[in-house]
């Protein structure tokens, strides 16, 4: 019965009735949430990943062929989203650990010599000022990439850009920051 309702809802969504997608969500919510929870323990992250899963299901609904076991298809999408989240979280954690290690070394060297601490502090303030001078979208891209550890592919996906376009934008942003830093000295 549920499979039939889902197949009918899919046909309606494909025909342009976007409200019919609610039936798909209602019929699969508990099972997909539980499945994602197998990979991710944090309930907030489970909900976020579930939302991303439904967005991807919606984006991919047109090529879906009726009668090809929708729930297995949806679980595959959920698995890829959950594993993507776990990879992203690991990358962020690795970047954070590397960053904190580098900062710890630099701070300990600067604290050892108070005269050295002043120029470092000024450079950090200048860099933050230069970052603020970037356009909003570019500034957000730099913050996500270098402060939060977001991958270029994830940035490209979230901004509806090609990864090469994101790479070029980050290259230009770094050049602009370097130029601004040079002028501030």
Buried (B, 14 or more C-beta within 10 A) or exposed (E): EEEEBBBEBBEBBBEEEEEBBEBBBEBBEEBBBEBBBEBBEEEEBBBBBBEBBBEBBBEEBEEBEEEEEBBEBBBEBBBEBBEBBBEBBEBBEEBEEEEEEEEEEEEEEBEEEEEEBEEBEEEEEBBEEBBEEBEEEBBBBBEBBBEEBBBBEBBBEEBEBEBEBBBEBBEEBEEBBEEBBEEEE
